[in-house]
Amino acid sequence: MSSKNNRLKYFSWFLTKPRTTGFFAFLFLSTIVGYIGYQQYKIVEDDEQYAMRNKLQIIRQNIEQSLKNSYTTTLTLALTINDKGVPENFDSIGKKLLASNQTISAVQLVPKGVIRYTFPMKGNEAAMGLDILKSVYLQKEALKSIRNQKMYFAGPINLKQGGVGIVGRLPVFQNNKFWGFSAVIIKLEDLLKSSGAYGIDSAKYYFQFSKIDPASEKEVFYLPKENKFSNNYSAAISIPDGDWRIYLTSKHQNYLYAQIVIPAIFGLLLAGLFGFLITLMLKKPAELQLLVEQQAANLSDGEIKFKSIFDQAAVGIAYMDSFSGYFLEINEKYCKLLEYSEQELQNRTFQSVTHPDDLKEDLSNLEKLKQGTIREYSMEKRYLTKSGKIIWTNLTVSPLWNIDEKPSTHIAIVEDISLKKEAEQLLIKSKMSFKNLFDDSPMPLWEEDYSAVKNYLLELKLINESGKTVSSYFRNHPEVVKKCFSLVKIVNVNNQCLIQYAPKTKSELLNNVDLLFGEESIPSFSKHLEAICKGKRHLMMDAKIKKPTGEIRDIHFVYSVLRGYEDSLERVIISTEDITERKIAEKKIIDSQKRTESLINTIDGIVWESDIESFSFSFISKKVEQILGYTSEEWIASPTFWADHIHPEDRETTINYCILKTSQNLNHDFEYRMIAKNRSIVWLKDIVTIVFENDKACGLRGIMIDITKNKEAEKDLKYSFNMVTEQNKRLLNFSYIVSHNLRSHTSNIASIMSLIESSDSEQEKNEMLLLLKSVSNSLNETMLHLNDVINIRNNIGLVSESLNLNQYVETAQNALSEQISTHNVSILNEISNDVTVNYNPSYLESVLHNILSNSIRYRHPDRKPIITIKWLIEDKRKVLQISDNGIGIDLVKNADKIFGMYKTFSNNPESKGIGLFITKNQIDAMNGNITVESTPNIGTTFKIYIR
C-alpha cells in the first residue's frame, strides 16, 4: 500500500511542475529522435555498403570467370607437351585458344622456368629467353605456384614486352618431376574491362585494384590513387587466385547525412513542440482529458498491431482455455501445421491433436503452470495432423493471468522442428554406423587425443617450422619425442586391437600408452611429429611397435584427423595394420633379388630381357654402364633405346636379322656395333634365347659380350696381313727391277772390258775407258736410287710432327724458284695459313718437291704453266690436291707406269722414272695414298690422302 502511495506522490509532483515535466519530456523525446536518426543513418549506410559490395561481387565473379577460363587455357596448352617434354602444334593450338578467350593477350610454355614458346610471337619478342626462376621480382610467386602445385596469377607486373599485365602460371609435372609452366598473359586493362569495372558510375564511385607486393610486402595500388576520397565509405573484396583486393569508394558521402539531418531536425522540433504541449496540458485539465482519449486510441492501435502480428507470425500461436484445453483463437501458421481450418480447431482440444506419448508430460507441465510452480515451460512435442502425419514441434507455453488472479487461459507458441529431428535421427544412425564400423573393423583402430601433443609442440615453437629444422631438433632431442608420446591420450580402441595386442584388460591399453612404445619406435614417431608440425591431416607410413608381451612388430600406420578437429587434434583415428609377415616375405624376395642381381652383375657381359615383338627392354644388368656407359634406368626408360643406339651402318641388317630369327622361334647370335655414351664404337656379340611359356614364345633373353678387343685384334691382323702381302709384291717387283737394271749395267761393263782386251789401238782403248766410266756412273746412280727406296721401306720408326702445310709449300717453291722463274710458272696456293698435318718433315718436303717439279717438267709448250694447290675434305678424309695444265698423261696406255721405277711415259730427256716412284713409297710409308687424274693436252691432278 505504501508503494502505491509513493507512486501517486511522484506523479503529483510532476503535475505540479509543468515546465520541468515539459523539459524532461523534451529531453526524452530528443533522445528517442536521436536514436531513431542514428538507426536510420545506419540503415542507409548499410544499404549503400550492400549496393557497393554487390557491384564488387559482380566484378569479382567476372574476374574469377576470366581466371577459370585462363586455367582451362593453360591446362589445354599443357596437354600439347609430349612424353619427351616437347610441345606439339603449339602455334596452331595457341591461336585457337586466343580466339576462344578474348581476355588473354598471349600464351606461353616455360620449360624449366625459361620462356621458350610464345604465341603470338609478334610484340612478345622481348620476353623470350627470360628465366623467371632467376628473376628476383618474379621468382617468389613462381616458386609459390610450384610449391602449391596449382595455378597462381602473378602480378600485375610491368611486362618485358610493354604494358602492365597479369601472368597466370600452371606448374606442369612429368613423371613427378617439374617440367615447367603453362602460362597465359592478361593485360590488366583487358581484365578490368571484361570484369565490368569500367562500367561503374565514375561520377558516384571510385574503383581501385591492389595487391601485397611479394618483395616489399606492402600493399600496392595499380590504378590512379585519389587521396581526397580516403575517408569516404568504401567496400573491399579479396580475390585469392592472385592475392588481390578490389575497392569501391563513394565519392559523395554527404548525401547520407542529408537523408537524416532534415528528419532529425523535424524530430527535434516535434520533441520541443511535444514538451511545450505537455506543459500546456498540465496547465489545462481539458487537454489532459484529450490526451487520455488519444492514449486510448493508441491502445486500440496496439491491439490492432498485436492482432496483425498474431495472424502473420512465422510460428504457430494459439490462445486456449487452460482448464478445458479448447482452442479459443489460432493463427494461420498453427492451422497450416496441423492441416485444420480455424473453425475445425476451435471445436477441438489440444489433447486431441497431441501424440499419446507426449500428452502426459504436456498435461503435467500445464498443471504445474496452473499451480504457480513454474511461470512458463518449453518442450519438444509431437502433434497428429489431420492427415495422420506426425510432426515434431518446439512448444512454449506462457500464462495469461496475473499472480493474484486465478488461472484461466494461456498462450502456446509452436515451431516446426521436424527437419531438425530427422537430421538428429540421421546423425544418431550415422554415429551408430561409425561405432559399428569402428568396433567391428578387421583392422586395429585407435581413437586418440593429440591436443596435448600439439600444445607442447606450440610451446616449443616447432609448429609450421621447416621440415629440416624440425627433423634436426627431434634427432638431437629424443627425450622430446618420448615426452610427446607420453602426452598421447588413447580415447578408445576397437575389438581387433584387443585381439592383436592381447592386453590383460582394455583399460591397460587405454591407460598405458608406453606399452606400445620403445626405442625402436622413436624414428617412425619422429616422422609422425614432423607431419603434425607441417599441419598434415593425413599420414601413412611403415613403423615398428612393441606389443605388451615385448615382441616387436612391423605395422602400416595410418593417421587421420577427424573433420572438425583439424586445429585442436582432439580426435584422431589411427589404424595399425600388422605387416610383420609381409615385411619378412618382402625381405626374402629382396634378398633373393639382390643375390640374383649380384650374380648377373658378375657375368662379363650385359644380361638382358626384352619383349619379343617391340624389342623394348624390361631388364638390363648393371654391366651395361661399364661396357657402354649408359645406366640401366636410361636404357629401360626408352622403348626404342636399343635400336636407336645401334651403329647406323649396322642398324637395318641387325634388326631385320633379329626379326627373322624371332619369327622362326630360333635361338641365334650375331655381331654388331653400338654407339657408347662417350660416342665410341663398341663391338658386341649378342647371344639370344627365345623364352617360351605354355609352348608359346613370350619374350627374349640374352647376353651381350664385348668383343671390341677381338675385333680390333682381327683388324690389326688383317692390316698386318695386307701389309705383308703388299710388301711381298713390292719386294718381288723390286727384285725384278734390281736384277734387270744391275744385269743391264754388268752386261755393258763386261762387253766393254772384252772390247778393251781385244783392242790393239791405244786410242780405241781410251774411248772404251770413257765409255766404261759412263756405264759405271750409271750403275752408281742406279745403286743410289735403289738405296733410297730401301731406306724408305726400312724406315719403320718414322717420326711424325704437326706441320704447317703452307710453310712446306713455300719451301718447295723456294727450292724450285729458278725453274719457276725460267719457265714463267704461276703457282696458285689456295691453302689457308692455319692448316696443319701430322707428317714426317723430310717426306712432306720430298713429296711436294717431286710433284711440283714433275708438273714443271711436263708443262705444255703452247701455254703458260699454271699449278693450283688446294686443301680438301672428302668423305671425312684429308686431301692435298695439286693440279696443272701441262701435257697430261694417257692413263689408258700408261696407268701402270706412273708410279713404277724407271717407268717413263714421255719423250722428255729429263724424265728418269724415279721421282714419282719414290713419292709413292714415301706416301705409303706414312699410311696414306696417292691418286692421279689426267687428260692428254689438258692437264694432270694428283690427290694425296693424308691420315
C-alpha positions, 0 to 999 in steps of 0.5 A: 500500500505504501508503494502505491502511495509513493507512486501517486506522490511522484506523479503529483509532483510532476503535475505540479511542475509543468515546465520541468515535466515539459523539459524532461519530456523534451529531453526524452523525446530528443533522445528517442529522435536521436536514436531513431536518426542514428538507426536510420543513418545506419540503415542507409549506410548499410544499404549503400555498403550492400549496393557497393559490395554487390557491384564488387561481387559482380566484378569479382565473379567476372574476374574469377570467370576470366581466371577459370577460363585462363586455367582451362587455357593453360591446362589445354596448352599443357596437354600439347607437351609430349612424353619427351617434354616437347610441345606439339602444334603449339602455334596452331593450338595457341591461336585457337585458344586466343580466339576462344578467350578474348581476355588473354593477350598471349600464351606461353610454355616455360620449360624449366622456368625459361620462356621458350614458346610464345604465341603470338610471337609478334610484340612478345619478342622481348620476353623470350629467353627470360628465366623467371626462376632467376628473376628476383621480382618474379621468382617468389610467386613462381616458386609459390605456384610450384610449391602449391602445385596449382595455378597462381596469377602473378602480378600485375607486373610491368611486362618485358614486352610493354604494358602492365599485365597479369601472368597466370602460371600452371606448374606442369609435372612429368613423371613427378618431376617439374617440367615447367609452366603453362602460362597465359598473359592478361593485360590488366586493362583487358581484365578490368574491362571484361570484369565490368569495372569500367562500367561503374558510375565514375561520377558516384564511385571510385574503383581501385585494384591492389595487391601485397607486393611479394618483395616489399610486402606492402600493399600496392595500388595499380590504378590512379590513387585519389587521396581526397576520397580516403575517408569516404565509405568504401567496400573491399573484396579479396580475390585469392587466385592472385592475392588481390583486393578490389575497392569501391569508394563513394565519392559523395558521402554527404548525401547520407547525412542529408537523408537524416539531418532534415528528419532529425531536425523535424524530430527535434522540433516535434520533441520541443513542440511535444514538451511545450504541449505537455506543459500546456496540458498540465496547465489545462485539465481539458487537454489532459482529458484529450490526451487520455482519449488519444492514449486510448486510441493508441491502445486500440492501435496496439491491439490492432498491431498485436492482432496483425502480428498474431495472424502473420507470425512465422510460428504457430500461436494459439490462445486456449482455455487452460482448464478445458484445453479448447482452442479459443483463437489460432493463427494461420501458421498453427492451422497450416501445421496441423492441416485444420481450418480455424473453425475445425480447431476451435471445436477441438482440444489440444489433447486431441491433436497431441501424440499419446506419448507426449500428452502426459508430460504436456498435461503435467507441465500445464498443471504445474503452470496452473499451480504457480510452480513454474511461470512458463515451460518449453518442450519438444512435442509431437502433434497428429495432423489431420492427415495422420502425419506426425510432426515434431514441434518446439512448444512454449507455453506462457500464462495469461493471468496475473499472480493474484488472479486465478488461472484461466487461459494461456498462450502456446507458441509452436515451431516446426522442428521436424527437419531438425529431428530427422537430421538428429535421427540421421546423425544418431544412425550415422554415429551408430554406423561409425561405432559399428564400423569402428568396433567391428573393423578387421583392422586395429583402430585407435581413437586418440587425443593429440591436443596435448601433443600439439600444445607442447609442440606450440610451446616449443615453437616447432609448429609450421617450422621447416621440415629440416629444422624440425627433423634436426631438433627431434634427432638431437632431442629424443627425450622430446619425442618420448615426452610427446608420446607420453602426452598421447591420450588413447580415447578408445580402441576397437575389438581387433586391437584387443585381439592383436595386442592381447592386453590383460584388460582394455583399460591397460591399453587405454591407460598405458600408452608406453606399452606400445612404445620403445626405442625402436619406435622413436624414428617412425614417431619422429616422422609422425611429429614432423607431419603434425608440425607441417599441419598434415591431416593425413599420414601413412607410413611403415613403423615398428611397435612393441606389443605388451608381451615385448615382441616387436612388430612391423605395422602400416600406420595410418593417421587421420584427423577427424573433420572438425578437429583439424586445429585442436587434434582432439580426435584422431583415428589411427589404424595399425595394420600388422605387416610383420609377415609381409615385411619378412616375405618382402625381405626374402624376395629382396634378398633373393633379388639382390643375390640374383642381381649380384650374380648377373652383375658378375657375368662379363657381359650385359644380361638382358630381357626384352619383349619379343615383338617391340624389342623394348627392354624390361631388364638390363644388368648393371654391366651395361654402364661399364661396357657402354656407359649408359645406366640401366634406368636410361636404357629401360626408360626408352622403348626404342633405346636399343635400336636407336643406339645401334651403329647406323651402318649396322642398324637395318641388317641387325634388326631385320636379322633379329626379326627373322630369327624371332619369327622362326622361334630360333635361338641365334647370335650375331655381331654388331656395333653400338654407339657408347655414351662417350660416342665410341664404337663398341663391338658386341656379340649378342647371344639370344634365347627365345623364352617360351611359356605354355609352348608359346614364345613370350619374350627374349633373353640374352647376353651381350659380350664385348668383343671390341678387343677381338675385333680390333685384334682381327683388324690389326691382323688383317692390316698386318696381313695386307701389309705383308702381302703388299710388301711381298709384291713390292719386294718381288717387283723390286727384285725384278727391277734390281736384277734387270737394271744391275744385269743391264749395267754388268752386261755393258761393263763386261762387253766393254772390258772384252772390247778393251782386251781385244783392242790393239789401238791405244786410242780405241782403248781410251774411248772404251775407258770413257765409255766404261766410266759412263756405264759405271756412273750409271750403275752408281746412280742406279745403286743410289736410287735403289738405296733410297727406296730401301731406306724408305721401306726400312724406315719403320720408326718414322717420326711424325710432327704437326706441320704447317702445310703452307710453310712446306709449300713455300719451301718447295717453291723456294727450292724450285724458284729458278725453274719457276722463274725460267719457265714463267710458272704461276703457282696458285696456293689456295691453302689457308695459313692455319692448316696443319698435318701430322707428317714426317718433315723430310717426306712432306718436303720430298713429296711436294718437291717431286710433284711440283717439279714433275708438273714443271717438267711436263708443262705444255709448250703452247701455254703458260704453266699454271699449278693450283694447290688446294686443301680438301675434305672428302668423305671425312678424309684429308686431301692435298690436291695439286693440279696443272695444265701441262701435257697430261698423261694417257692413263689408258696406255700408261696407268701402270707406269706412273708410279713404277721405277724407271717407268717413263711415259714421255719423250722428255730427256729429263724424265728418269722414272724415279721421282714419282716412284719414290713419292709413292713409297714415301706416301705409303710409308706414312699410311696414306695414298696417292691418286692421279687424274689426267687428260692428254693436252689438258692437264694432270691432278694428283690427290694425296690422302693424308691420315 
